[in-house]
């Protein structure tokens, strides 16, 4: 019921790709404006304009190589690691320019990321979750204990792991590792959570758990996820942006994108006719 | 191979021998060969088997030769050394503090202690610098600086030990002499020169361990908003811990076995050193200094010194294997 009302409210404020950001009543947590990205001579993203509303799940969909993961890595500047990568235009977090005003490490603390492959550190479960807070200056054991428990609870894995926090994280199953990575990302209290095909390496049961988790996480975080799985986008996202060859073809409410897309290419893709 | 032969029906056993020879697991190869019509494979089989047999014999001989060398060395050491140990008496030999062959006193305790002191000193000098250099080369150096330094390290590995010894004699010994009494031929000088000599071993082994750490650990750390240094020291380096330990142990082995450079700068008195500036004789130096003129029991006592050294090296190698196994287990 409430989600229906929310969707109704969102419908009033569809932020289409080309529209001026900020015009929508739903506050935009992050936005990209006239974003062009180059890997050497190759242009990976072409004039991308998108807004990511606060406390909503935005899904980026499109065929492989369309630039959706590239955009995600631009949002927390992980693309900085790629040699020859050049970004034009602006990425905004609460209106502040992520490339000119904000420090990269500060940005990444506020914009957390979960990768496609679960990548827990080769240390204990506890140390994995405590790594971020420790690195940012939390020293007291009691404080760390609280953060670890809260983060694991938020990632819906506390009950499974509470008795073996000292065990090496690499001994967990893939699904557990990925939820541990979500917990690790949450432990630094980010504002935005980026998920890069975070369920693609997992079995259906683990995927279902993480999807359910994402639905809960949006109450506290702004979630932006890349997915190859259109049903997944349909199930858990509020907004969807469809990418093709580095461009945003269409963006808007997930329901609209899937049921009444404007662009015929979107219609073909969501109907499974290519990709 | 025997296993695969036993697992296969007699008719196709020879086919399985041909295909299983490539090292495929016995049972799987047998099943695969059994599924193929025998006639289709028979004409091609003979030259294949012959070539494989020849290669197998060649590699087998090479492997056998190196094993035989190790076995012969062991045999020689034990056959010559153990009787001497028995004649001198094992406690007197290992823990006797006086080495005076002219009086038939063969206590090598000063040399054991000397080797341990000098090796420990080399570790203190070489390991921290070597590990930090490896971290720098693996995670900080870029472009031309990096490749310049890397070739510098390779060059360091290629310098003959007598040249290190000469460098030590001309530069380090006079430098040590500034710090106090004595000639400068000392534990300190030997430690410094050995510390430099183990650098290439420590650096290259540690660096390859660091290079092998998957990028996803580093990226995972960065994505949590920590900076490069923090990610390298707190995530990448611990992830390479077993490789780094292996680097240290290999450096240890290199230091304890080094002879020429140590002889040139250590002073070589067979006494238990009482300070860093005191002269010292290692087990290796003991052997090389006296082997030229030793005879009878004296000669055998030197070989027995080699046995003790060999035991140390063996322990170090076993330690290394344990570390590697642990690394793989992770």
Interface residues (C-beta under 8 A of the other chain):
Chain A: X76 X78 X81 X105 X106 X107 X108 X109 X110 X112 X113 X115 X117 X119 X120 X121 X122 X123 X131 X132 X135 X136 X168 X170 X181 X184 X185 X188
Chain B: X214 X216 X217 X219 X220 X221 X222 X223 X224 X225 X226 X227 X230 X234 X235 X238 X239 X330
